[in-house]
């Protein structure tokens, strides 16, 4: 485009022009990566592909056209041997440069979109596995001989003492199992549904422990429809019950509340059992994994001698 056939016919022109063009074009080429990287960070989502591609194309065409114009005028300025400035050739160089940018950006964005799509598929599968594992862990936790023994023992006592309470206990128990069996259908559930489930779950705990356990729910206006992974509250409440003493004169006080910034906290007073309960941290790890896969960051855990608190973000529709 700059020299025509002379470029391959004259060795001195071939060597000299190749060196000069390489020295000028190489940094210009790598500078094209700067806006590309910035735009990927600024507009990373697949649905922002067109916005990202149009902006990148505009910037890259501007950069490459500037570099091409500079090359044409630079050779004229230094009076390079046998070079003759040709505005018509400059026009076609810019046209071909623009076409090259269009092709390069389409290929670039296609590769990036495919990578993001593959990543999304992978994370979706991981989230499904995490949800299934969560359900399995909860079912294992609930449908074990110890839990069934306590539930049936409580039910047996209620049947003899108060048939109405026994019927209510059966209804709440069935609600708990129904939610556990259906909860793997979605990656997220509403805070309203989680709280409804916790009411049923806590009714079982309250029937068993009486005044030894208390639940305080303080949910701010507008948070009922917020989203969170299913069984999150159950695992946190179960964690508190599992590790702490529950007596009428030493009640376990559990609090669920929303705080500033669209976050939810589940906390309890600490009164650890004398016999340390074996724990592998699966519950908290499972919740943390779900939030990471959903792109919501990690959990905030505060563990002192008097209080244990887990803070997690709520998601909006």
C-alpha positions in Angstrom: 0.0 0.0 0.0 2.9 2.4 0.7 5.5 1.5 -2.0 3.7 -0.8 -4.5 5.9 -3.3 -6.3 9.1 -1.5 -5.3 8.7 -3.0 -1.8 9.5 -6.5 -3.1 11.7 -5.4 -6.0 14.3 -3.4 -4.0 16.1 -5.0 -1.1 17.0 -1.7 0.5 13.4 -0.5 0.5 12.2 -3.9 1.7 14.6 -4.0 4.7 14.3 -0.3 5.6 10.5 0.0 5.3 10.0 -3.3 7.1 12.1 -2.2 10.1 10.4 1.2 10.3 6.9 -0.1 9.9 7.5 -2.9 12.5 8.9 -0.3 15.0 5.8 1.9 14.6 3.1 -0.8 14.1 4.1 -3.2 16.9 3.3 -0.9 19.9 0.2 0.3 18.1 -0.9 -3.3 17.7 -0.4 -4.1 21.3 -2.1 -0.9 22.4 -5.3 -2.3 20.8 -5.4 -4.7 23.8 -5.9 -1.9 26.3 -9.5 -0.9 25.4 -10.3 -4.6 24.7 -9.3 -5.6 28.2 -11.0 -2.5 29.8 -14.3 -3.1 27.9 -14.4 -6.8 29.0 -14.0 -5.7 32.6 -16.5 -2.8 32.2 -19.1 -4.9 30.3 -18.4 -8.5 31.1 -21.8 -10.1 30.6 -22.9 -12.0 27.5 -25.9 -9.8 27.0 -23.6 -6.8 26.8 -21.8 -8.3 23.7 -23.2 -5.9 21.2 -22.4 -2.8 23.3 -18.9 -4.1 24.0 -18.3 -5.0 20.3 -19.5 -1.7 18.9 -17.5 0.4 21.3 -14.4 -1.8 20.8 -14.8 -1.6 17.0 -15.1 2.2 17.1 -12.0 2.6 19.3 -9.9 0.1 17.3 -10.8 1.6 13.9 -9.9 5.0 15.3 -6.5 3.7 16.6 -5.6 1.7 13.5 -6.6 4.5 11.2 -4.5 6.9 13.2 -1.5 4.5 12.9 -2.0 4.1 9.2 -2.2 7.9 8.6 0.9 8.4 10.7 2.8 5.8 8.6 1.9 7.4 5.3 2.8 10.9 6.5 5.9 9.7 8.4 7.5 8.3 5.2 6.8 11.5 3.4 8.2 13.6 6.2 11.5 11.7 6.4 11.7 11.6 2.6 12.2 7.9 2.4 13.8 6.9 -0.9 11.3 6.3 -3.8 8.3 6.9 -1.5 5.5 9.0 -3.0 2.5 10.0 -0.9 -0.7 8.8 -2.5 -4.0 9.9 -0.9 -5.9 7.3 -2.8 -3.7 4.5 -1.4 -4.2 6.0 2.1 -7.9 5.8 1.6 -7.8 2.2 0.6 -5.4 1.3 3.4 -7.9 2.8 5.9 -10.7 0.8 4.3 -8.8 -2.5 4.4 -7.8 -1.7 8.0 -11.4 -1.1 8.9 -12.4 -4.4 7.3 -9.6 -6.2 9.2 -10.8 -4.6 12.5 -14.4 -5.8 11.9 -13.2 -9.3 11.2 -10.8 -9.3 14.2 -13.5 -8.0 16.5 -16.0 -10.5 15.4 -13.6 -13.4 15.9 -12.4 -11.9 19.2 -15.9 -11.5 20.6 -17.0 -14.9 19.3 -14.2 -16.6 21.2 -14.9 -14.5 24.4 -18.7 -15.2 24.2 -18.0 -18.9 23.7 -15.7 -18.9 26.7 -18.3 -17.1 28.9 -21.0 -19.5 27.7 -18.9 -22.5 28.6 -18.1 -20.9 32.0 -21.8 -20.2 32.6 -22.7 -23.8 31.7 -19.9 -25.1 34.0 -21.1 -22.9 36.9 -24.7 -23.8 36.4 -23.7 -27.5 36.6 -21.7 -26.8 39.8 -24.7 -24.9 41.3 -27.0 -27.8 40.5 -24.6 -30.2 42.2 -24.3 -27.9 45.2 -28.1 -27.7 45.4 -28.5 -31.4 45.2 -25.7 -31.9 47.8 -27.5 -29.4 50.0 -30.7 -31.3 49.7 -29.0 -34.6 50.3 -27.2 -33.2 53.4 -30.4 -31.9 54.8 -32.3 -35.1 54.1 -29.5 -37.1 55.7 -29.6 -34.7 58.6 -33.3 -35.0 59.0 -34.1 -38.6 58.0 -31.7 -40.2 60.4 -32.7 -42.5 63.2 -31.9 -39.9 65.9 -34.1 -37.3 64.3 -37.0 -39.7 63.6 -36.7 -41.1 67.1 -37.0 -37.7 68.7 -39.8 -36.6 66.3 -41.8 -39.8 66.9 -41.2 -39.7 70.6 -42.4 -36.1 70.7 -45.4 -37.0 68.6 -46.2 -40.0 70.8 -46.2 -37.8 73.9 -48.4 -35.2 72.2 -51.0 -37.9 71.2 -51.4 -38.9 74.8 -51.4 -35.3 76.1 -52.9 -33.1 73.4 -54.3 -34.4 70.2 -54.7 -31.0 68.6 -51.0 -30.2 69.1 -50.2 -33.7 67.8 -52.2 -33.0 64.6 -50.4 -29.6 64.2 -47.1 -31.3 64.8 -47.8 -33.8 62.0 -48.8 -31.0 59.6 -45.6 -29.0 60.3 -43.5 -32.2 60.0 -45.1 -32.9 56.6 -44.5 -29.3 55.5 -40.8 -29.7 56.4 -40.4 -32.8 54.3 -42.4 -31.5 51.4 -40.1 -28.4 51.2 -37.0 -30.5 51.5 -38.1 -32.8 48.7 -39.1 -29.9 46.4 -36.3 -27.5 47.1 -33.9 -28.7 44.5 -36.1 -27.5 41.6 -34.6 -24.0 41.6 -31.2 -22.5 42.3 -32.9 -19.6 44.3 -36.0 -19.2 46.4 -37.7 -16.2 47.9 -37.0 -15.1 51.4 -40.8 -15.4 52.0 -40.8 -19.1 51.2 -37.7 -19.7 53.3 -39.3 -18.0 56.3 -42.5 -20.0 55.8 -40.4 -23.2 55.9 -38.4 -22.0 58.9 -41.7 -21.5 60.8 -42.6 -25.1 60.2 -39.1 -26.3 61.0 -38.9 -24.2 64.2 -42.3 -25.5 65.3 -40.8 -29.0 65.5 -37.8 -27.6 67.5 -40.1 -25.6 69.8 -42.3 -28.6 70.4 -39.3 -30.6 71.4 -37.3 -28.0 73.4 -40.1 -25.9 74.7 -38.8 -22.7 76.5 -35.2 -23.8 75.8 -35.2 -22.3 72.3 -36.5 -19.0 70.9 -36.6 -17.5 67.4 -36.7 -13.8 66.7 -37.5 -12.8 63.0 -37.0 -9.2 62.0 -37.4 -8.7 58.3 -37.5 -5.2 56.9 -40.2 -4.0 54.4 -39.5 -4.9 50.8 -37.3 -7.9 51.5 -39.9 -10.6 51.3 -39.3 -11.2 47.6 -35.5 -11.1 47.9 -33.8 -14.3 46.7 -31.4 -16.7 48.4 -30.3 -20.3 47.9 -32.9 -22.7 49.3 -32.3 -24.3 52.8 -29.9 -21.5 53.7 -31.8 -20.6 56.8 -32.5 -24.2 57.8 -28.8 -25.1 57.7 -27.8 -22.0 59.8 -30.6 -22.7 62.4 -29.6 -26.4 62.5 -26.0 -25.4 63.0 -27.0 -23.3 66.1 -29.1 -26.2 67.5 -26.4 -28.7 66.9 -23.6 -27.0 68.7 -25.2 -25.2 71.7 -26.9 -26.2 75.0 -30.7 -25.9 74.9 -32.3 -25.7 78.3 -35.2 -23.7 79.8 -32.8 -21.9 82.1 -30.2 -21.5 79.3 -32.4 -20.8 76.2 -30.8 -20.7 72.8 -31.8 -17.4 71.2 -31.7 -17.4 67.4 -32.3 -14.2 65.5 -33.0 -13.7 61.7 -33.0 -10.1 60.6 -32.3 -7.9 57.6 -29.7 -5.1 57.8 -28.5 -2.2 55.7 -27.2 -3.0 52.2 -29.7 -5.7 51.4 -28.1 -8.3 53.7 -29.5 -10.9 56.0 -28.0 -12.1 59.3 -28.6 -15.3 61.3 -27.1 -15.1 64.7 -27.4 -16.9 68.1 -25.9 -16.7 71.6 -23.0 -19.0 72.2 -23.3 -21.6 74.9 -21.4 -24.5 73.5 -22.0 -28.1 74.6 -19.5 -29.6 77.0 -19.1 -32.5 74.6 -17.8 -31.0 71.4 -20.1 -32.1 68.5 -18.2 -33.5 65.5 -18.5 -31.1 62.6 -16.9 -31.0 59.2 -18.3 -27.6 58.3 -20.3 -28.9 55.3 -23.3 -26.7 56.0 -21.5 -23.4 55.9 -19.2 -24.5 53.1 -22.2 -25.5 51.0 -23.8 -22.1 51.5 -20.5 -20.3 50.7 -20.1 -22.4 47.5 -23.6 -21.5 46.3 -23.0 -17.8 46.8 -19.7 -17.9 45.0 -21.2 -19.7 42.0 -23.9 -17.1 41.9 -21.3 -14.4 41.8 -22.3 -12.9 45.2 -19.1 -13.3 47.0 -18.5 -15.0 50.3 -20.2 -15.1 53.7 -19.2 -12.9 56.6 -18.8 -14.9 59.8 -18.4 -13.4 63.2 -17.6 -15.9 66.0 -17.0 -14.6 69.5 -17.3 -16.1 73.0 -20.8 -14.8 73.3 -22.3 -14.6 69.8 -22.1 -16.4 66.4 -23.3 -14.5 63.4 -23.4 -15.2 59.7 -24.1 -12.4 57.3 -25.1 -13.1 53.7 -26.3 -11.0 50.7 -29.9 -11.1 49.4 -30.5 -11.0 45.7 -33.2 -9.1 43.9 -35.2 -10.3 40.9 
